[in-house]
């Protein structure tokens, strides 16, 4: 390949403006094949074009089948064949095609036992494909962080504090992702990303989430939704800004569309057999009778499964469209009677009814401790900066912890994206109003149909009155804990989606207070707190 072929490749890759740099550096055809990540940085100083070149160069090397160089680096074995049946993202042949930077060698550890098992398998049968590299490759996250001053500071602080504050999380994510890009381009294989995620947890074991593999905060893949996690999101961002720069330079193309999906927890109720005609008769009786109370309670309990099918629109002959809250209340008006929501929840989710009352004293103390570590200025926002943690009573700590959820886990402005402010998140969770607010006028003027909590008077840590607002009905509760408990159960019984501004706060209730299995696309902030909580409960 002559020098004009190097220029031809650069034109094909839409990097025409870099031809002069390559000629000035004297890179001919033979030198072009020997390029690695560190040398490319000297040739192409700008980040955007450099990322684009690394991505194109990596793909070109794969097509060129330059397999000999990486064989000696990983295993020293002769493996010159590819298996079309296995993933192209994580086969040994892929590593062979990666321009390997010897300066990065100290950040990768190879499991000799895993490699020897590959050798034995190959010797025993020529038809056996090689094992995936996830078991053999590990990244030394400590060495990666030590390469920059910011990384060294982060490594020392995270190790000392035993928690990864948001600013430290960004540093770890950015440096580890940059390391992956330098080695494998903008599209590293899923197992490479998974190996980096597990390596981060190996370096900081106190960040391990008790749910799943423990490293889903950093990277996860699922058959039901797009891959996600901090590393994946950072890679998507880098690909997007690279595409945007290409569009401005060349005038064609478009940024990559990033698919997003929301996962909802499917909590199945126990299967209950009932006669549909009998249920309709009982339902009609309940509409016109308020007494005797024990009969009302018994009949509401008897119709619990029927009501669940009505809400989910799974009754025989029902339309596919789910009924709205107003329609459910028209059919079952006694749901607004004291204790009926709690009874339905206990019937459908047996054993979880008292979870918030029993767990929140411990969880709230952990939330305050976590906030002191990751966001020390939180007290000024809630006007309690003059008070020490020991000055709060247990009830005040529990109430403050609810408010702190908006500070630690703000949601989105809308389903289309955009970060909600802390105040927006809090208002969609607990709406604090001045004492003396006319509740009747308030519920008539408010446009939200989703259930939320209304607190009147007092202070963030000790409101004078608390209510749950549902479809212009105001249900007074004896405490803020009781209001949050009822509001959460309304979401479950009426099968409602959490408001996007407060979704992360309700997810904390789901997974920590009520033991609901975490969804695939939880926010990294929620995963980080859950890891901190379980690590400190050991």
NORWO-V204329 format. One record per pair of residues at least 24 apart in sequence whose ideal C-beta (glycine too) atoms are under 10 Angstrom apart, sorted by the first residue. I is the first residue (numbers start at 1). GAP is how many residues later the second one is. Records with the same first field share a line. If there is no record, write none. Layout:
I=GAP + GAP
This chain:
1=27 + 28 + 29 + 31 + 32 + 63
2=26 + 27
3=24 + 25 + 26 + 28 + 29
4=25
5=24 + 27
6=25 + 26
9=47 + 48 + 51
10=43 + 46
12=44 + 48
13=36 + 39 + 40 + 42 + 43 + 44 + 46 + 47 + 233
14=35 + 38 + 42 + 232 + 235 + 236 + 238 + 239
15=29 + 34 + 35 + 37 + 38 + 41 + 231 + 234
16=233 + 234
17=27 + 29 + 32 + 232
18=25 + 26 + 28 + 31 + 32 + 34 + 35
21=24 + 25 + 28
22=31
32=25 + 28
33=24 + 27 + 28 + 31 + 33 + 36 + 66
34=35 + 65
35=26 + 64 + 66
36=62 + 63 + 64 + 65 + 66 + 67 + 68 + 146 + 147
37=61 + 62 + 63 + 64 + 66 + 67 + 142 + 144 + 145 + 146 + 147 + 148
38=61 + 63 + 64 + 65 + 66 + 144
39=60 + 62
40=59 + 61 + 142
41=60 + 141
46=199
47=131 + 134 + 191 + 194 + 195 + 198
48=190 + 193 + 194 + 195 + 196 + 197 + 198 + 200 + 201
49=193 + 196 + 197 + 200
50=131 + 132 + 192
51=127 + 130 + 131 + 134 + 135 + 187 + 188 + 190 + 191 + 194
52=133 + 134 + 187 + 190 + 191 + 193 + 194 + 197
53=132
54=45 + 127 + 128 + 129 + 130 + 131 + 132
55=126 + 129 + 130 + 131 + 132 + 183 + 184 + 187
56=129 + 130
57=40 + 41 + 42 + 128
58=36 + 39 + 40 + 41 + 123 + 125 + 126 + 127 + 128 + 129 + 130
59=38 + 126 + 128
60=37
61=33 + 35 + 36 + 37 + 38 + 124
62=26 + 31 + 32 + 34 + 35 + 36
63=34
64=33
65=28 + 31 + 32
66=30 + 31 + 32 + 33
67=25 + 26 + 27 + 28 + 29 + 30
68=28
69=26 + 27 + 28 + 29 + 30 + 31
70=24 + 25 + 26 + 27 + 28 + 29 + 30
71=24 + 25
72=24 + 28
73=25 + 27 + 29 + 32 + 35 + 37
74=24 + 26 + 34 + 36 + 41 + 44 + 59 + 62 + 63
75=35 + 37 + 39 + 40 + 41 + 43 + 44 + 47 + 55 + 58 + 61
76=39 + 43
77=38 + 41 + 42 + 45 + 46 + 53
78=44
79=39 + 40 + 43 + 51
81=45 + 48 + 49
82=47 + 48
83=44 + 45 + 46 + 47
84=45
85=44
86=43 + 44 + 45 + 46
87=45 + 102 + 103 + 104
88=101
89=43 + 95 + 98 + 99 + 100 + 101 + 102 + 103 + 104
90=42 + 43 + 44 + 47 + 98 + 99 + 100 + 101 + 102 + 103 + 104 + 105
91=38 + 39 + 40 + 41 + 42 + 98 + 100
92=26 + 37 + 38 + 39 + 40 + 41 + 44
93=37
94=39 + 90 + 94 + 95 + 97 + 98
95=38 + 41 + 42 + 88 + 89 + 94 + 97
97=87
98=85 + 86 + 87 + 90 + 94
99=83 + 84 + 85 + 86
100=83
101=78 + 81 + 82
103=44 + 79
104=35 + 36 + 39 + 40 + 43 + 75 + 78 + 79
105=35 + 38
106=34 + 37 + 38 + 40 + 41
107=31 + 32 + 33 + 34 + 35 + 36 + 37 + 38 + 39 + 40 + 69 + 72 + 76 + 92
108=28 + 29 + 30 + 31 + 32 + 35 + 36 + 71 + 75 + 87 + 91
109=27 + 28 + 29 + 30 + 31 + 34 + 90 + 93
110=26 + 27 + 28
111=24 + 25 + 26 + 27
112=24
114=24
132=57 + 59 + 62 + 63
133=56 + 58 + 59 + 62
134=55 + 56 + 57 + 58 + 60 + 61 + 64
135=56 + 60
136=59
137=54 + 55 + 58 + 59 + 62
138=57 + 58 + 60 + 61 + 64
139=37 + 40 + 41 + 44 + 53 + 56 + 57 + 58 + 59 + 60 + 61 + 63 + 64
140=39 + 59 + 62 + 63
141=31 + 34 + 35 + 38 + 55 + 58 + 59 + 60 + 61 + 62 + 63
142=57 + 60 + 61 + 62
143=36 + 60
144=28 + 31 + 32 + 34 + 35 + 36 + 52 + 55 + 56 + 59
145=26 + 27 + 30 + 31 + 34 + 55 + 58
146=29
147=28 + 31 + 32
148=26 + 27 + 30
150=24 + 25
151=24 + 25
155=48 + 49
158=45 + 46 + 48 + 49
159=44 + 45 + 47
161=45 + 212 + 213
162=42 + 43 + 44 + 45 + 211 + 370 + 373 + 374
163=41 + 43 + 44 + 206 + 207 + 210 + 211 + 365 + 366 + 368 + 369 + 372 + 373
164=36 + 40 + 42 + 43 + 53 + 209 + 210 + 360 + 364 + 367 + 368
165=205 + 208 + 209 + 210 + 211 + 363
166=208 + 209 + 242 + 358 + 359 + 362
167=207
168=36 + 206
169=38 + 48 + 49 + 61 + 205 + 355 + 356 + 359
170=60 + 64
172=28 + 31 + 32 + 35 + 46 + 58 + 59
173=27 + 44 + 45 + 56 + 57 + 58 + 60 + 61 + 351
174=56 + 57 + 60 + 63 + 64
176=24 + 27 + 42 + 54 + 55 + 58
177=41 + 42 + 53 + 54 + 55 + 56 + 57 + 58 + 60 + 61
178=56 + 60
180=51 + 54 + 55
181=53 + 54 + 57 + 58
185=50
186=49 + 50 + 52 + 53 + 56 + 57
187=48 + 52
188=43 + 47
190=29 + 30 + 31 + 37 + 42
191=30
192=27 + 39
193=25 + 26 + 27 + 28 + 34 + 36 + 38 + 39 + 42
194=24 + 25 + 26 + 27 + 33 + 35 + 37
195=24
196=35
197=32 + 33 + 34 + 35
200=30 + 31
201=330
204=327
205=326 + 330
206=325 + 326 + 328 + 329 + 330 + 332
207=320 + 321 + 324 + 325 + 328
208=322 + 323 + 326 + 327
209=302 + 309 + 313 + 317 + 318 + 319 + 320 + 321 + 322 + 323 + 324 + 325 + 326
210=301 + 308 + 320 + 321 + 323 + 324 + 325 + 327 + 328
211=300 + 306 + 307 + 308 + 311 + 316 + 319 + 320 + 323
212=305 + 306 + 308 + 310 + 315
214=313 + 317 + 320
215=312 + 316
216=302 + 304 + 305 + 306 + 308 + 311
217=305 + 306 + 307 + 308 + 309 + 310 + 311 + 313 + 314
218=306 + 309 + 310
220=300 + 301 + 302 + 307
221=299
222=39 + 41 + 297 + 298 + 299
223=297
224=37 + 39 + 295 + 296 + 297
225=34 + 35 + 36 + 37 + 38 + 294 + 295 + 296
226=32 + 33 + 34 + 35 + 294 + 295
227=293 + 294
228=32 + 33 + 292 + 293 + 294 + 295 + 296
229=292 + 293 + 295 + 298
230=294 + 297 + 298
232=26
233=25 + 291
258=159
260=155 + 156 + 157 + 261
261=259 + 260
262=153 + 235 + 236 + 238 + 241 + 257 + 259
263=255 + 256 + 257 + 258 + 259
264=231 + 233 + 234 + 255
265=227 + 242 + 245 + 246 + 249 + 251 + 252 + 253 + 254
266=251 + 253
267=81 + 82 + 85 + 225 + 228 + 243 + 247 + 249 + 250
268=40 + 80 + 81
269=35 + 36 + 39 + 40 + 43 + 75 + 78 + 79 + 80 + 81
270=34 + 35 + 38 + 77 + 78 + 79 + 80
271=34
272=30 + 32 + 33 + 34 + 36 + 37 + 75 + 76
273=32
274=28 + 29 + 30 + 31 + 32 + 35
275=31
276=30 + 33 + 39 + 40 + 41
278=24 + 25 + 28
279=24 + 26 + 27 + 28 + 30 + 31 + 36
280=26 + 35
282=24
283=24 + 27 + 48 + 49 + 51
284=47
286=45 + 46 + 47 + 48 + 49
287=43 + 44 + 45 + 46 + 47
288=45
289=45
290=43 + 44 + 47
293=44
296=38 + 41 + 44
297=37 + 40 + 42 + 43 + 46
299=35
300=32 + 34 + 35 + 37 + 39 + 40 + 43 + 44 + 47
301=39 + 42 + 43 + 45 + 46
302=45
303=29 + 31 + 41 + 44
304=36 + 39 + 40 + 41 + 42 + 43 + 44 + 189
305=39 + 42 + 43
306=26
307=24 + 25 + 28 + 37 + 40 + 41 + 186
308=36 + 39 + 40 + 185 + 187
311=33 + 182 + 183 + 184 + 185
312=183
313=182
322=172 + 173 + 174
323=171 + 172
324=125 + 147 + 170 + 172
325=124 + 125 + 126 + 145 + 146 + 147 + 148 + 165 + 169 + 170 + 171
326=123 + 145 + 146
328=143 + 165 + 166 + 167
329=141 + 142 + 144 + 165
332=161
335=135 + 138 + 155 + 158 + 159
336=134 + 135 + 137 + 139
337=138
338=137 + 138 + 139 + 148
340=153
341=110 + 127 + 129 + 134 + 144 + 145 + 146 + 147 + 148 + 149 + 151 + 152 + 153
342=140 + 143 + 144 + 147 + 151
343=146 + 150
344=145 + 146 + 148 + 149 + 150
345=140 + 141 + 143 + 144 + 145 + 147 + 148 + 169
346=143
347=146
348=141 + 144 + 145
349=140 + 143 + 144 + 165 + 166 + 167
351=164
352=137 + 140 + 161 + 162 + 163 + 164
353=132 + 136 + 161
354=131
355=130 + 133 + 154 + 157 + 158 + 159 + 160 + 161
356=42 + 125 + 126 + 128 + 129 + 130 + 132 + 133 + 153 + 156 + 157 + 158
357=41 + 122 + 124 + 125 + 128 + 156
358=155
359=150 + 153 + 154 + 155 + 156
360=34 + 37 + 38 + 41 + 42 + 121 + 124 + 125 + 149 + 152 + 153
361=33 + 34 + 36 + 37 + 40 + 120
362=150 + 171 + 175
363=35 + 38 + 145 + 146 + 149 + 150 + 166 + 170 + 174
364=28 + 30 + 31 + 32 + 33 + 34 + 35 + 36 + 37 + 38 + 40 + 117
365=24 + 27 + 29 + 32 + 33 + 36 + 171
366=35 + 146 + 163 + 166 + 167 + 168 + 170 + 171
367=30 + 31 + 33 + 34 + 35 + 36 + 37 + 38 + 40 + 41 + 141 + 145 + 162 + 165 + 166
368=24 + 29 + 30 + 32 + 33 + 36
369=163 + 164 + 167
370=31 + 34 + 38 + 158 + 159 + 162 + 163 + 166
371=29 + 30 + 33 + 34 + 36 + 37 + 158
373=159
374=33 + 34 + 151 + 154 + 155 + 158
375=29 + 32 + 33
377=30
378=25 + 26 + 29 + 30 + 44
379=25
381=25 + 26 + 41 + 42 + 45 + 79
382=24 + 25 + 44 + 77 + 78 + 79
383=76 + 77 + 78
384=75 + 76 + 77
387=74
392=69 + 70
393=68 + 69
395=66 + 67 + 84 + 85 + 86
396=63 + 64 + 65 + 66
397=64
398=63 + 81 + 82 + 83 + 86
399=31 + 56 + 59 + 60 + 61 + 62 + 63 + 64 + 67 + 80 + 81 + 82 + 85
400=59 + 60 + 61 + 62 + 80
401=60 + 79 + 80 + 107
402=24 + 27 + 28 + 51 + 53 + 58 + 59 + 78 + 79 + 81 + 82 + 103 + 107
403=26 + 27 + 29 + 52 + 57 + 58 + 77 + 102
404=56 + 101
405=24 + 25 + 79 + 97 + 99 + 100 + 101 + 102 + 103 + 104 + 121 + 124
406=24 + 95 + 96 + 98 + 99
408=96 + 97 + 100 + 117 + 118 + 120 + 121
409=93 + 94 + 95 + 96 + 97 + 98 + 99 + 114 + 116 + 117 + 119 + 120
410=91 + 92 + 94 + 95 + 113 + 115
411=87 + 88 + 89 + 90 + 91 + 92 + 93 + 94 + 95 + 96 + 112
412=87 + 88 + 89 + 90 + 91 + 92 + 111
413=87 + 88
414=85 + 86 + 87
415=82 + 84 + 85 + 88
416=84
417=83
418=82
419=82
420=79 + 80 + 81 + 82 + 83 + 84
421=80
423=78
424=75 + 77 + 78
425=74 + 75 + 76 + 77 + 78 + 79 + 80
426=34 + 75 + 76 + 79
427=25 + 72 + 74 + 75
428=24 + 25 + 70 + 71 + 72 + 73 + 74 + 75 + 77 + 78
429=24 + 55 + 58 + 69 + 70 + 72 + 73 + 74 + 75 + 76 + 77
430=24 + 25 + 30 + 33 + 36 + 50 + 53 + 54 + 57 + 72 + 75
431=24 + 25 + 36 + 38
432=24 + 25 + 26 + 27 + 28 + 31
433=24 + 30 + 32 + 34
435=28 + 29 + 30
436=28
437=28
439=26 + 28 + 30 + 35 + 37
440=32 + 34
442=25 + 27 + 30 + 32
443=24 + 26 + 27 + 28 + 29 + 30 + 31
444=28
446=26
447=25
448=24 + 51
449=47
450=37 + 40 + 41 + 44 + 46 + 47 + 48 + 49 + 52
451=24 + 35 + 36 + 37 + 38 + 39 + 40 + 43 + 45 + 48
452=31 + 35 + 38 + 47 + 50
453=24 + 27 + 30 + 31 + 33 + 34 + 35
454=29
455=25 + 28
470=24 + 26
484=25 + 29
485=24 + 28 + 29
488=25 + 26
489=25
492=24
504=25
508=25
